[in-house]
Amino acid sequence: MFYDTTPFNPVNSGYRIAFRPGEHNVCPGCGQSHWSIGRMTAECAFCATALPINHGGSFGPGLFSVSERSKPLAA
């Protein structure tokens, strides 16, 4: 058997349907454009199709850093 050992690269995975805040989003299920927006998904108000929200950024533990100026002063 042949196993693909190349790491997953989301850039080469193709187009993924997602809700994009700030843009005109049309439901892929019914074609309407009314949405109930949550923290992680947006749901079509007509047919209940759920799409992940594309925030356009990254998330994770390395996203925030603390600089020396933002640390509290020692008392």
PyMOL commands that place a pseudoatom at each C-alpha (Angstrom):
pseudoatom trace, name=CA, resn=MET, resi=1, chain=A, elem=C, hetatm=0, pos=[0.000, 0.000, 0.000]
pseudoatom trace, name=CA, resn=PHE, resi=2, chain=A, elem=C, hetatm=0, pos=[1.036, 3.570, -0.621]
pseudoatom trace, name=CA, resn=TYR, resi=3, chain=A, elem=C, hetatm=0, pos=[0.558, 6.123, 2.155]
pseudoatom trace, name=CA, resn=ASP, resi=4, chain=A, elem=C, hetatm=0, pos=[0.761, 9.818, 1.450]
pseudoatom trace, name=CA, resn=THR, resi=5, chain=A, elem=C, hetatm=0, pos=[3.247, 11.236, 3.947]
pseudoatom trace, name=CA, resn=THR, resi=6, chain=A, elem=C, hetatm=0, pos=[3.180, 14.855, 2.765]
pseudoatom trace, name=CA, resn=PRO, resi=7, chain=A, elem=C, hetatm=0, pos=[1.883, 17.252, 5.428]
pseudoatom trace, name=CA, resn=PHE, resi=8, chain=A, elem=C, hetatm=0, pos=[-1.541, 18.818, 4.989]
pseudoatom trace, name=CA, resn=ASN, resi=9, chain=A, elem=C, hetatm=0, pos=[-1.333, 22.219, 3.341]
pseudoatom trace, name=CA, resn=PRO, resi=10, chain=A, elem=C, hetatm=0, pos=[-4.656, 24.145, 3.431]
pseudoatom trace, name=CA, resn=VAL, resi=11, chain=A, elem=C, hetatm=0, pos=[-3.508, 26.376, 0.561]
pseudoatom trace, name=CA, resn=ASN, resi=12, chain=A, elem=C, hetatm=0, pos=[-3.579, 23.403, -1.821]
pseudoatom trace, name=CA, resn=SER, resi=13, chain=A, elem=C, hetatm=0, pos=[-6.844, 21.927, -0.549]
pseudoatom trace, name=CA, resn=GLY, resi=14, chain=A, elem=C, hetatm=0, pos=[-9.157, 23.932, -2.813]
pseudoatom trace, name=CA, resn=TYR, resi=15, chain=A, elem=C, hetatm=0, pos=[-12.036, 26.305, -2.176]
pseudoatom trace, name=CA, resn=ARG, resi=16, chain=A, elem=C, hetatm=0, pos=[-13.988, 25.767, 1.017]
pseudoatom trace, name=CA, resn=ILE, resi=17, chain=A, elem=C, hetatm=0, pos=[-17.421, 27.228, 1.511]
pseudoatom trace, name=CA, resn=ALA, resi=18, chain=A, elem=C, hetatm=0, pos=[-17.388, 29.516, 4.549]
pseudoatom trace, name=CA, resn=PHE, resi=19, chain=A, elem=C, hetatm=0, pos=[-19.214, 32.533, 5.927]
pseudoatom trace, name=CA, resn=ARG, resi=20, chain=A, elem=C, hetatm=0, pos=[-17.056, 35.627, 5.453]
pseudoatom trace, name=CA, resn=PRO, resi=21, chain=A, elem=C, hetatm=0, pos=[-17.913, 38.552, 7.762]
pseudoatom trace, name=CA, resn=GLY, resi=22, chain=A, elem=C, hetatm=0, pos=[-18.155, 41.891, 6.005]
pseudoatom trace, name=CA, resn=GLU, resi=23, chain=A, elem=C, hetatm=0, pos=[-19.051, 40.344, 2.635]
pseudoatom trace, name=CA, resn=HIS, resi=24, chain=A, elem=C, hetatm=0, pos=[-22.336, 39.498, 0.924]
pseudoatom trace, name=CA, resn=ASN, resi=25, chain=A, elem=C, hetatm=0, pos=[-22.831, 35.818, 1.778]
pseudoatom trace, name=CA, resn=VAL, resi=26, chain=A, elem=C, hetatm=0, pos=[-25.332, 33.718, -0.166]
pseudoatom trace, name=CA, resn=CYS, resi=27, chain=A, elem=C, hetatm=0, pos=[-26.479, 30.387, 1.260]
pseudoatom trace, name=CA, resn=PRO, resi=28, chain=A, elem=C, hetatm=0, pos=[-25.257, 27.461, -0.847]
pseudoatom trace, name=CA, resn=GLY, resi=29, chain=A, elem=C, hetatm=0, pos=[-28.401, 25.508, 0.105]
pseudoatom trace, name=CA, resn=CYS, resi=30, chain=A, elem=C, hetatm=0, pos=[-31.216, 27.915, -0.781]
pseudoatom trace, name=CA, resn=GLY, resi=31, chain=A, elem=C, hetatm=0, pos=[-29.680, 31.097, -2.193]
pseudoatom trace, name=CA, resn=GLN, resi=32, chain=A, elem=C, hetatm=0, pos=[-30.997, 33.412, 0.547]
pseudoatom trace, name=CA, resn=SER, resi=33, chain=A, elem=C, hetatm=0, pos=[-28.789, 35.833, 2.462]
pseudoatom trace, name=CA, resn=HIS, resi=34, chain=A, elem=C, hetatm=0, pos=[-30.191, 36.039, 6.016]
pseudoatom trace, name=CA, resn=TRP, resi=35, chain=A, elem=C, hetatm=0, pos=[-27.897, 34.546, 8.662]
pseudoatom trace, name=CA, resn=SER, resi=36, chain=A, elem=C, hetatm=0, pos=[-27.885, 33.797, 12.373]
pseudoatom trace, name=CA, resn=ILE, resi=37, chain=A, elem=C, hetatm=0, pos=[-24.282, 34.361, 13.369]
pseudoatom trace, name=CA, resn=GLY, resi=38, chain=A, elem=C, hetatm=0, pos=[-22.648, 32.638, 16.334]
pseudoatom trace, name=CA, resn=ARG, resi=39, chain=A, elem=C, hetatm=0, pos=[-19.073, 32.443, 17.561]
pseudoatom trace, name=CA, resn=MET, resi=40, chain=A, elem=C, hetatm=0, pos=[-17.900, 29.619, 15.280]
pseudoatom trace, name=CA, resn=THR, resi=41, chain=A, elem=C, hetatm=0, pos=[-20.672, 29.116, 12.699]
pseudoatom trace, name=CA, resn=ALA, resi=42, chain=A, elem=C, hetatm=0, pos=[-23.291, 31.057, 10.795]
pseudoatom trace, name=CA, resn=GLU, resi=43, chain=A, elem=C, hetatm=0, pos=[-26.649, 29.400, 10.102]
pseudoatom trace, name=CA, resn=CYS, resi=44, chain=A, elem=C, hetatm=0, pos=[-29.008, 30.267, 7.262]
pseudoatom trace, name=CA, resn=ALA, resi=45, chain=A, elem=C, hetatm=0, pos=[-32.267, 31.644, 8.688]
pseudoatom trace, name=CA, resn=PHE, resi=46, chain=A, elem=C, hetatm=0, pos=[-34.303, 29.933, 5.931]
pseudoatom trace, name=CA, resn=CYS, resi=47, chain=A, elem=C, hetatm=0, pos=[-32.913, 26.410, 5.473]
pseudoatom trace, name=CA, resn=ALA, resi=48, chain=A, elem=C, hetatm=0, pos=[-30.611, 26.033, 8.526]
pseudoatom trace, name=CA, resn=THR, resi=49, chain=A, elem=C, hetatm=0, pos=[-27.469, 25.345, 6.481]
pseudoatom trace, name=CA, resn=ALA, resi=50, chain=A, elem=C, hetatm=0, pos=[-24.520, 25.936, 8.811]
pseudoatom trace, name=CA, resn=LEU, resi=51, chain=A, elem=C, hetatm=0, pos=[-21.193, 27.322, 7.589]
pseudoatom trace, name=CA, resn=PRO, resi=52, chain=A, elem=C, hetatm=0, pos=[-17.973, 27.858, 9.502]
pseudoatom trace, name=CA, resn=ILE, resi=53, chain=A, elem=C, hetatm=0, pos=[-17.018, 31.498, 9.968]
pseudoatom trace, name=CA, resn=ASN, resi=54, chain=A, elem=C, hetatm=0, pos=[-13.841, 32.481, 8.166]
pseudoatom trace, name=CA, resn=HIS, resi=55, chain=A, elem=C, hetatm=0, pos=[-12.240, 35.134, 10.357]
pseudoatom trace, name=CA, resn=GLY, resi=56, chain=A, elem=C, hetatm=0, pos=[-9.355, 35.564, 7.956]
pseudoatom trace, name=CA, resn=GLY, resi=57, chain=A, elem=C, hetatm=0, pos=[-6.728, 35.171, 10.634]
pseudoatom trace, name=CA, resn=SER, resi=58, chain=A, elem=C, hetatm=0, pos=[-5.051, 32.597, 12.742]
pseudoatom trace, name=CA, resn=PHE, resi=59, chain=A, elem=C, hetatm=0, pos=[-5.615, 31.488, 16.280]
pseudoatom trace, name=CA, resn=GLY, resi=60, chain=A, elem=C, hetatm=0, pos=[-3.643, 29.613, 18.853]
pseudoatom trace, name=CA, resn=PRO, resi=61, chain=A, elem=C, hetatm=0, pos=[-1.269, 30.004, 21.756]
pseudoatom trace, name=CA, resn=GLY, resi=62, chain=A, elem=C, hetatm=0, pos=[1.405, 31.896, 19.798]
pseudoatom trace, name=CA, resn=LEU, resi=63, chain=A, elem=C, hetatm=0, pos=[-0.928, 34.663, 18.668]
pseudoatom trace, name=CA, resn=PHE, resi=64, chain=A, elem=C, hetatm=0, pos=[-0.427, 36.947, 21.660]
pseudoatom trace, name=CA, resn=SER, resi=65, chain=A, elem=C, hetatm=0, pos=[2.868, 38.046, 23.133]
pseudoatom trace, name=CA, resn=VAL, resi=66, chain=A, elem=C, hetatm=0, pos=[3.693, 40.101, 26.198]
pseudoatom trace, name=CA, resn=SER, resi=67, chain=A, elem=C, hetatm=0, pos=[6.267, 42.832, 25.856]
pseudoatom trace, name=CA, resn=GLU, resi=68, chain=A, elem=C, hetatm=0, pos=[8.338, 44.281, 28.670]
pseudoatom trace, name=CA, resn=ARG, resi=69, chain=A, elem=C, hetatm=0, pos=[6.299, 47.510, 28.646]
pseudoatom trace, name=CA, resn=SER, resi=70, chain=A, elem=C, hetatm=0, pos=[2.967, 45.752, 29.169]
pseudoatom trace, name=CA, resn=LYS, resi=71, chain=A, elem=C, hetatm=0, pos=[4.106, 43.889, 32.306]
pseudoatom trace, name=CA, resn=PRO, resi=72, chain=A, elem=C, hetatm=0, pos=[3.066, 45.418, 35.648]
pseudoatom trace, name=CA, resn=LEU, resi=73, chain=A, elem=C, hetatm=0, pos=[5.711, 47.277, 37.592]
pseudoatom trace, name=CA, resn=ALA, resi=74, chain=A, elem=C, hetatm=0, pos=[7.225, 45.502, 40.583]
pseudoatom trace, name=CA, resn=ALA, resi=75, chain=A, elem=C, hetatm=0, pos=[6.044, 46.991, 43.886]
for i in range(1, 75): cmd.bond("trace and resi %d" % i, "trace and resi %d" % (i + 1))
show_as sticks, trace
zoom trace
